[in-house]
Amino acid sequence: EMLSRGDTAGVFQFEGAGMRDVLKQMRPTRLEDLIAAVALYRPGPMANIPDYCRRKHGEAWEPPHEEIREILEETYGIMVYQEQVMQIAQKMAGYSLGGADLLRRAMGKKIRAEMDQQRVIFTEGATKRGIDKDKAVEVFDLMAKFADYGFNKSHAAAYALVSYQTAWMKANHPVAFLAGCMSLAREKTEKLAALRQEAERMGIKVLPPDVNKSEADFCVETLPDGTHGIRYALAAIKKVGFSAMEALVATRGGKPFKTLADFAMRIDPKQINRMQMENLAKAGAFECLDKNRARAYKSADTILRRAQSQAQEAAVGQIGLFGGAGHVEPLRLVDGPDWPEFERLAMEAEAVGFHMTAHPLDAYGPVLRRMGVTKSSGLLAAAEAGVGRVSIAGCVVDKKERPTRTGNKMAWVRLSDATGGCEVTLFSEVLTRVRDILTAGTAVLVKADLKLEGEALRITASDVLDLETAAAQNQSEMRVWIEKEEALAQLCEILNTQRGGPGRITLMPGMDETCDVEVRLKGGYKVTPLLGQRLKTLPGISRIEQV
């Protein structure tokens, strides 16, 4: 019953996410069909799957040769398993078991010399048994084509059983299932990012790390509305360590930390160091104690010194200098403004591996709409609708370069946006020109060509621009509300560095409740979301609006 539903695929650990599409198309209702689905699946050649589906539902079929009908009967006349190739070689051409295994190996490795030799052996063996030479060559070519996707049945059966179990878990216990998958991928950032996107697709909330609510590992948390979400693991934050986070959670016990000072008084300074403290702060794990991430980050040394002093006093049995009888002396934290939104998200991505609470492209929304950018979630639909060229915006997650046959280099770049992510191919000419832009965390605008290759979507870049540079070339207007005169000096200084663009700046000075004044500055400016973030941090600026 579960396998015949529309969404049958669990989180499969095969070569790609296309397994979900294979299962939707095949809708396996028997374990045998599921095994065949796994054996047939490859991200490239899957041309036999529609034939398999039609024949399974009653379409008449004939074997390549009547001699092998019985061998191919369970798979409706289609070669699916390596064992079938070996049986065909035995029955049609008189191979021994050992010889059939050599044929299977030659086909799997695509060794040309061995294949040519095996073609002769197979054809001669078949003709000796009265089979027409042309038919023997036809069957051999079918077997050779099968080798592009062939899978042995013993492996396919094992994978199919695991697929069945994971699909059942995902269909019936999705929150626990995804939390378990995230635990297994705790140190693999790309998998965690993909699992988080899958959770969002299913309407499951992934809650940010929190020193008062997170465990060392991923866990299921009951939300105020009675539903369940996944609380992000402290140990999944980079460079903090599982054992140290286990110790932190054990120290917390059933008594949440009240303040950063309380945290400092209770933690074991031998279990946590400055880097761990800073990464917890960058990930936002201290927001339950102090909303200002920058302050928690800069105060790491102060917190650790208090922890060390407390530990020393406890070791010698001293009465606490910093607190006693339930009172905790406040910490002298390094004060200052919080990070601007872009910097806060960049720090978060550095510590977590991806953007957890928001995405940097959110601030570019109006600009991206004006530039006609296609979201990553809409790329496949665009390609299927015949769109050949698109603009894509995203943050660089990863870049892998490989040499080509000519000695040049090409690259595969993973981009992320608020709806998911995609992989873009860059050939040597484009890569040479834009390589310096493609650093992790950089927001870019990509002009790309889309091409469907079977069921796979190939995205090839023709040009790449830094997104901030692209935004600065866009005609837009920014309105700046000024509450206090003290903002003017720094405001003028920043705006002078942004002259020469096509955008407009309008100042909205606060006068009184009965008087609204708009001051449009002469000349053009490079109006970008990053400029807005910089201006927003100035004392005396109450509001920024980009239109």
C-alpha positions in Angstrom: 0.0 0.0 0.0 2.8 2.4 0.9 4.8 1.7 -2.2 1.8 2.4 -4.5 1.4 6.0 -3.2 2.6 9.0 -5.2 5.5 9.9 -2.9 7.2 6.6 -2.4 10.8 7.6 -2.2 12.7 8.0 1.1 16.0 9.8 1.4 18.0 7.5 -0.8 21.7 7.4 -0.6 22.3 6.6 -4.3 23.9 8.8 -6.9 21.2 11.4 -7.1 17.7 12.4 -6.1 16.3 11.0 -9.4 15.4 7.8 -7.6 12.2 9.5 -6.3 11.2 10.2 -9.9 11.9 6.6 -10.9 9.7 5.2 -8.2 6.9 7.7 -9.0 7.0 6.5 -12.6 7.2 2.8 -11.8 4.9 2.8 -8.7 6.2 -0.6 -7.6 3.6 -2.7 -5.7 5.7 -5.8 -5.4 9.2 -6.2 -3.9 10.3 -7.7 -7.2 9.4 -4.4 -8.9 11.2 -2.4 -6.3 14.3 -4.5 -6.8 14.0 -3.9 -10.6 13.6 -0.2 -10.0 16.8 -0.1 -8.0 18.7 -2.2 -10.7 17.4 0.0 -13.6 18.1 3.3 -11.9 21.0 5.3 -13.1 21.1 9.1 -13.4 21.8 8.8 -17.1 20.4 5.9 -19.1 16.9 4.9 -17.9 15.3 4.4 -21.3 14.0 0.9 -20.4 11.9 2.1 -17.4 8.9 3.3 -19.5 8.9 -0.1 -21.3 9.1 -1.9 -18.0 6.1 0.1 -16.7 4.0 -0.6 -19.8 4.8 -4.3 -19.9 4.1 -4.6 -16.1 0.6 -3.2 -16.7 -0.2 -5.6 -19.5 1.5 -4.6 -22.7 2.5 -7.6 -24.8 6.2 -8.3 -25.1 8.6 -10.7 -26.9 12.1 -11.7 -25.8 15.1 -10.9 -28.1 15.2 -14.6 -28.8 12.8 -17.4 -27.8 15.7 -19.3 -26.2 15.9 -16.7 -23.4 12.2 -16.1 -22.7 12.3 -17.9 -19.4 15.4 -16.0 -18.3 13.8 -12.6 -19.0 10.2 -13.5 -18.0 10.4 -11.9 -14.4 11.5 -8.6 -15.9 9.1 -8.5 -18.9 11.7 -9.2 -21.6 14.1 -6.5 -20.4 17.7 -7.3 -19.3 17.9 -5.9 -15.8 20.4 -8.0 -13.8 23.9 -9.0 -14.4 23.0 -12.6 -13.5 20.6 -12.6 -16.5 23.5 -11.7 -18.9 25.5 -14.6 -17.5 22.5 -17.0 -17.9 22.0 -15.8 -21.5 25.6 -16.3 -22.3 25.4 -19.9 -20.9 22.2 -20.8 -22.7 22.7 -19.1 -26.1 26.4 -19.4 -26.5 27.5 -22.3 -24.3 29.6 -20.3 -21.9 30.8 -21.8 -18.7 30.0 -20.0 -15.4 33.6 -18.7 -15.2 33.5 -17.6 -18.9 30.1 -15.9 -18.3 31.6 -14.0 -15.4 34.5 -12.8 -17.5 31.9 -11.5 -20.1 30.0 -9.7 -17.3 33.3 -8.1 -16.1 34.3 -7.1 -19.6 31.0 -5.4 -20.2 31.0 -3.6 -16.9 34.5 -2.2 -17.5 33.9 -1.5 -21.2 37.3 -2.8 -22.2 37.2 -2.5 -26.0 39.7 -5.3 -26.8 38.0 -7.7 -24.4 34.5 -6.8 -25.7 35.7 -7.5 -29.3 37.1 -10.8 -28.2 33.9 -11.7 -26.3 31.7 -10.7 -29.3 33.5 -13.3 -31.4 33.2 -16.0 -28.7 29.5 -15.3 -28.1 28.6 -15.3 -31.9 30.5 -18.5 -32.6 29.0 -20.3 -29.6 25.5 -19.2 -30.6 25.8 -20.1 -34.3 27.1 -23.6 -33.3 23.7 -24.0 -31.5 21.8 -23.2 -34.6 21.1 -19.5 -33.8 21.2 -17.1 -36.7 24.5 -15.0 -36.7 22.7 -11.7 -37.1 20.4 -12.5 -34.2 23.3 -13.5 -32.0 25.0 -10.2 -32.8 21.8 -8.3 -31.9 21.5 -10.1 -28.5 25.2 -9.4 -27.8 24.7 -5.7 -28.6 21.6 -5.6 -26.3 23.7 -7.1 -23.5 26.5 -4.6 -24.1 24.0 -1.7 -23.9 22.6 -3.2 -20.7 26.1 -2.9 -19.2 25.6 0.9 -19.1 23.1 0.4 -16.2 23.4 -3.2 -15.2 23.3 -4.2 -11.6 23.5 -7.6 -9.9 20.3 -8.8 -8.3 21.8 -9.6 -4.9 22.9 -6.0 -4.5 19.6 -4.6 -5.9 17.6 -6.8 -3.5 19.5 -5.5 -0.5 19.2 -1.9 -1.6 15.5 -2.5 -2.4 14.9 -3.8 1.1 16.6 -0.8 2.7 14.6 1.5 0.3 11.4 -0.1 1.4 12.3 0.3 5.1 13.4 3.9 4.7 10.3 4.8 2.6 8.1 3.3 5.3 9.9 5.3 8.0 9.7 8.5 6.0 6.0 8.0 5.2 4.9 7.1 8.7 7.5 8.8 11.0 8.9 11.7 8.9 10.3 13.9 11.7 12.1 11.1 13.5 13.3 9.7 10.2 14.8 13.0 9.0 16.3 13.7 12.4 18.0 10.3 12.2 19.3 11.0 8.7 20.7 14.3 9.9 22.4 12.6 12.9 24.1 10.2 10.4 25.2 13.1 8.3 26.2 15.3 11.3 29.7 16.1 9.9 28.7 16.3 6.2 27.5 19.8 5.6 26.2 19.3 2.1 24.0 16.4 3.2 22.7 18.4 6.1 21.8 21.3 3.8 19.9 18.9 1.5 18.1 17.2 4.4 17.1 20.6 5.7 15.6 21.5 2.3 13.8 18.2 2.3 12.4 18.9 5.7 11.1 22.3 4.6 9.6 20.7 1.5 7.6 18.4 3.8 6.6 21.3 6.1 8.9 20.1 9.0 10.6 22.9 10.9 14.3 22.7 11.5 15.0 24.8 14.6 18.3 26.7 15.0 20.9 25.6 17.6 20.3 26.8 21.1 22.4 26.1 24.2 19.2 25.8 26.3 17.2 23.5 24.0 19.6 21.6 21.7 21.2 18.3 22.5 24.6 17.3 21.4 22.9 15.4 18.6 19.8 16.1 16.5 16.5 15.6 18.3 12.8 15.9 17.9 11.2 18.8 19.7 7.5 19.4 20.4 6.4 22.8 19.2 3.9 25.1 21.0 1.2 24.2 18.5 1.6 20.5 19.3 3.4 19.6 16.1 7.0 18.4 16.0 10.2 19.9 14.6 13.9 19.0 14.5 16.2 20.9 16.8 19.6 21.4 15.3 22.5 19.6 17.0 25.1 21.6 18.9 27.8 19.1 17.7 26.8 19.8 14.1 28.3 23.3 14.5 31.8 23.3 13.0 34.8 22.8 15.2 33.0 22.4 18.5 33.3 18.6 19.0 30.8 16.0 20.1 32.2 15.2 23.5 32.5 18.9 24.5 28.8 19.4 23.5 27.8 16.3 25.4 29.5 17.8 28.5 27.8 21.2 28.0 24.3 19.5 27.7 25.1 17.4 30.8 26.1 20.6 32.8 22.8 22.2 31.7 20.8 19.2 32.9 17.2 20.2 33.5 18.1 23.7 34.5 18.4 26.1 31.5 21.2 28.8 31.6 19.7 32.2 32.5 22.5 34.5 31.3 25.9 34.4 29.8 27.2 35.0 33.3 25.3 31.9 34.6 26.7 29.9 31.6 30.2 31.0 32.5 29.7 30.0 36.2 28.5 26.5 35.3 30.5 25.2 32.4 33.8 23.3 32.7 36.6 25.4 31.2 38.5 22.2 30.4 35.8 21.1 28.0 35.4 24.3 26.0 37.8 26.8 24.4 37.7 30.1 22.7 37.1 28.7 19.1 34.2 26.6 20.3 32.7 29.6 22.1 33.1 31.8 19.0 31.5 29.2 16.7 28.6 28.7 19.1 28.1 32.5 19.0 28.3 32.7 15.2 25.8 30.0 14.9 23.3 31.9 17.1 23.4 29.3 19.9 23.6 32.0 22.5 20.6 34.0 21.3 18.5 32.6 24.1 20.9 34.4 26.5 21.8 37.5 24.5 20.3 38.5 21.1 23.5 40.4 20.2 25.6 37.7 18.5 28.5 40.0 18.0 28.6 40.8 21.7 28.6 37.1 22.6 31.3 36.4 20.0 33.6 39.2 21.2 33.1 38.3 24.9 34.3 34.7 24.5 37.5 35.4 26.4 35.6 37.2 29.2 33.2 34.2 29.6 36.1 31.7 29.7 38.1 33.8 32.2 35.0 33.8 34.5 34.6 30.0 34.0 38.3 29.4 34.9 38.1 31.6 38.0 35.0 29.8 39.1 36.6 26.4 38.6 39.7 27.4 40.5 37.6 28.7 43.5 35.6 25.5 43.5 38.9 23.4 43.5 40.2 25.0 46.6 36.8 25.3 48.3 36.7 29.1 48.3 33.5 31.1 48.7 32.7 32.5 45.2 33.9 36.0 44.5 31.5 36.3 41.6 28.3 34.9 43.1 26.9 33.0 46.0 23.5 32.1 47.6 21.9 32.1 44.1 23.3 35.4 43.0 25.5 35.6 39.9 27.7 38.7 39.4 27.0 40.1 35.9 29.8 39.9 33.3 31.4 42.9 31.8 30.7 42.0 28.2 32.4 43.6 25.2 29.6 46.0 24.2 28.9 47.3 20.7 26.3 47.0 17.9 25.3 43.6 16.5 26.6 42.5 13.1 24.7 43.8 10.1 22.3 41.3 8.5 24.8 40.3 5.8 27.6 39.8 8.2 25.4 37.9 10.7 24.3 35.5 8.0 27.9 35.1 6.7 29.1 34.2 10.2 26.2 31.8 10.6 27.0 30.0 7.3 30.6 29.8 8.3 29.8 28.1 11.6 26.9 25.9 10.5 27.9 25.3 6.9 24.8 26.9 5.3 22.3 29.7 6.1 20.0 28.6 8.9 17.8 31.5 10.0 17.5 33.4 6.7 19.3 33.7 3.3 21.5 36.6 2.1 19.5 36.7 -1.1 16.4 37.6 0.8 17.6 41.3 0.9 18.0 41.2 -2.9 14.3 40.3 -3.5 13.2 43.5 -5.4 16.5 43.6 -7.4 16.3 39.9 -8.4 12.7 40.4 -9.6 13.7 43.3 -11.8 16.5 41.3 -13.2 14.2 38.4 -14.1 16.1 35.8 -12.0 14.8 32.3 -12.0 14.8 30.5 -8.6 16.6 27.2 -8.3 13.3 25.5 -7.6 12.0 26.6 -11.0 14.9 25.6 -13.2 13.6 22.2 -14.2 10.2 23.5 -15.0 11.8 26.3 -17.1 13.9 23.7 -19.0 10.8 21.5 -19.6 8.9 24.6 -20.9 11.7 25.1 -23.5 13.5 28.0 -21.9 17.1 27.8 -23.0 18.8 30.7 -21.2 18.2 32.0 -17.7 19.7 34.2 -15.0 20.4 32.5 -11.6 21.3 34.1 -8.4 22.9 32.2 -5.5 25.6 32.0 -2.9 28.6 29.9 -3.7 28.6 26.8 -1.5 31.3 24.7 -3.1 33.5 24.6 -6.2 35.3 21.6 -7.7 37.8 21.9 -10.5 38.9 19.1 -12.8 41.3 19.0 -15.8 39.9 18.4 -19.2 41.4 16.2 -21.9 43.0 19.3 -23.5 44.8 20.2 -20.2 42.5 23.2 -19.4 40.2 23.2 -16.3 36.5 23.1 -15.9 34.5 23.5 -12.7 31.3 22.4 -11.0 29.9 25.1 -8.7 27.1 24.5 -6.2 24.9 27.5 -5.5 22.2 28.0 -2.9 19.2 30.3 -2.8 16.2 30.5 -0.5 14.4 27.8 -2.4 17.2 25.2 -2.6 20.2 24.9 -4.8 21.7 23.8 -8.1 25.0 22.8 -9.6 26.4 24.9 -12.5 29.1 23.8 -15.0 31.7 26.2 -16.0 34.0 25.5 -19.0 37.6 26.7 -19.1 36.9 30.0 -21.0 34.3 31.2 -18.5 36.2 29.7 -15.5 39.4 31.5 -16.3 37.5 34.8 -16.4 35.5 34.5 -13.2 37.5 32.1 -11.0 38.3 34.9 -8.4 34.6 35.6 -7.8 33.8 31.9 -7.0 34.7 31.8 -3.4 32.5 30.2 -0.7 29.8 32.5 0.6 30.0 35.0 -2.3 26.6 35.9 -3.8 26.8 35.8 -7.6 24.6 36.3 -10.7 25.0 33.6 -13.3 23.9 33.8 -16.9 23.3 30.1 -17.8 22.1 27.8 -20.5 19.6 25.0 -19.6 19.6 21.6 -21.3 17.7 18.5 -20.5 19.7 15.3 -21.0 17.3 12.5 -20.4 15.9 13.2 -16.9 19.0 15.2 -15.9 19.2 19.0 -16.1 22.5 20.4 -17.2 23.2 24.1 -16.3 26.1 25.7 -18.1 27.3 29.1 -17.2 28.1 31.7 -20.0 28.9 34.5 -17.5 29.2 35.1 -13.8 29.0 38.5 -12.0 29.4 39.4 -8.3 25.7 40.0 -7.3 26.5 43.2 -5.5 28.2 44.5 -8.7 25.2 43.4 -10.8 22.8 45.1 -8.3 24.8 48.3 -8.4 24.2 48.4 -12.2 20.4 48.2 -11.7 18.2 51.3 -11.7 16.6 51.4 -8.3 15.8 53.9 -5.5 16.7 53.9 -1.8 14.8 55.9 0.8 16.7 56.8 4.0 14.7 58.0 7.1 16.9 60.2 9.3 15.9 60.6 12.9 18.9 62.5 14.3 21.3 65.0 12.9 24.3 63.0 14.2 23.8 60.5 11.3 24.5 63.1 8.6 28.3 63.1 8.7 28.8 59.4 8.4 25.8 59.2 5.9 27.5 61.7 3.6 30.9 59.9 3.9 29.3 56.5 2.8 27.2 57.9 0.0 30.2 59.7 -1.5 31.8 56.3 -2.1 28.7 55.1 -4.0 28.5 57.9 -6.6 28.4 57.0 -10.3 25.6 54.5 -10.5 22.2 54.5 -12.1 20.3 54.5 -8.8 18.6 57.3 -6.9 18.9 58.2 -3.2 16.0 60.1 -1.4 16.5 61.3 2.2 13.5 61.5 4.5 14.5 63.8 7.4 12.3 63.7 10.5 10.7 67.1 11.0 7.5 66.9 12.9 4.2 65.0 12.8 2.6 67.6 10.5 5.4 68.0 8.0 6.9 65.4 5.6 10.0 66.3 3.6 11.7 64.4 0.8 15.2 65.3 -0.4 16.2 63.7 -3.6 20.0 63.8 -4.0 21.4 64.9 -7.3 23.3 62.5 -9.5 23.3 58.7 -9.6 24.4 56.2 -7.0 25.2 52.5 -6.8 22.1 51.4 -4.8 22.5 47.9 -3.4 21.1 45.9 -0.5 24.6 46.0 1.1 24.6 49.8 1.1 21.2 49.6 2.8 22.7 47.3 5.5 25.6 49.7 6.1 23.3 52.7 6.4 20.9 50.9 8.7 23.7 50.5 11.4 24.3 54.2 11.6 23.1 55.9 14.8 20.2 58.2 13.9 19.0 56.2 10.9 15.6 54.8 11.7 14.6 53.1 8.4 15.8 52.1 5.0 13.7 51.1 2.0 14.8 50.0 -1.4 12.2 50.3 -4.2 
